[in-house]
Amino acid sequence: MKIICLSCGHKVDLGDAYDDYAGQIKCSTCGAILELKTEAGGLKAAAVTRERPLEESAAAAPVHEPAVRRY
């Protein structure tokens, strides 16, 4: 699955591991935190939750950083 960062426009290849996923990912280019929901390999919802990452606290939800594949 491929998405485009809503903050900077960078193309992110999430791979098959994110075909059925609900949670946050971090853009490897700009550091924005994106909230995603995918089902059956299709994007159902996406939103920017933070333009720039804040200091992470111990109670913060995990943020996944997908492997970077440049095009």
C-alpha positions in Angstrom: 0.0 0.0 0.0 1.3 3.4 -0.9 0.1 6.7 0.6 1.1 10.4 0.3 2.0 12.3 3.5 -0.7 14.9 4.0 1.8 17.3 5.5 4.7 17.3 3.0 3.5 15.2 0.0 6.2 12.5 0.3 5.3 9.1 -1.1 5.4 6.5 1.6 5.3 2.7 0.7 3.7 1.0 3.7 4.0 -2.5 2.4 1.5 -5.4 3.0 1.8 -5.2 6.8 -0.5 -2.2 6.7 -3.3 -3.7 4.6 -5.5 -3.9 7.7 -4.3 -1.3 10.2 -5.6 1.4 12.4 -3.1 3.7 14.2 -0.4 6.2 13.8 2.6 6.3 11.5 5.4 8.8 11.3 6.5 10.3 7.9 10.2 9.7 7.5 10.7 12.9 5.6 8.9 15.6 7.6 8.2 13.8 10.9 4.5 14.4 10.8 2.3 11.9 12.7 -0.5 10.5 10.5 -3.5 8.7 11.8 -4.5 6.0 9.4 -7.2 3.4 9.0 -6.9 0.8 6.2 -9.0 -2.2 5.3 -8.4 -4.9 2.8 -5.5 -3.0 1.3 -7.4 0.2 0.8 -7.2 3.5 2.7 -10.4 4.3 4.6 -9.3 7.4 6.5 -6.2 9.6 7.0 -5.5 12.7 9.1 -2.5 14.6 10.3 -2.5 14.5 14.1 0.7 16.5 14.5 2.7 18.5 12.0 5.9 18.0 14.0 6.4 15.3 16.6 6.3 16.5 20.3 8.3 15.0 23.1 7.1 11.5 23.5 5.8 10.5 27.0 5.7 7.1 28.4 1.9 7.1 28.0 2.0 8.1 24.3 0.5 5.7 21.8 3.1 3.8 19.7 4.0 5.5 16.4 5.1 3.2 13.6 7.8 4.2 11.2 7.5 2.2 8.0 10.6 1.2 6.1 11.6 3.9 3.7 11.4 3.1 0.0 12.5 5.9 -2.3 11.0 6.3 -5.8 
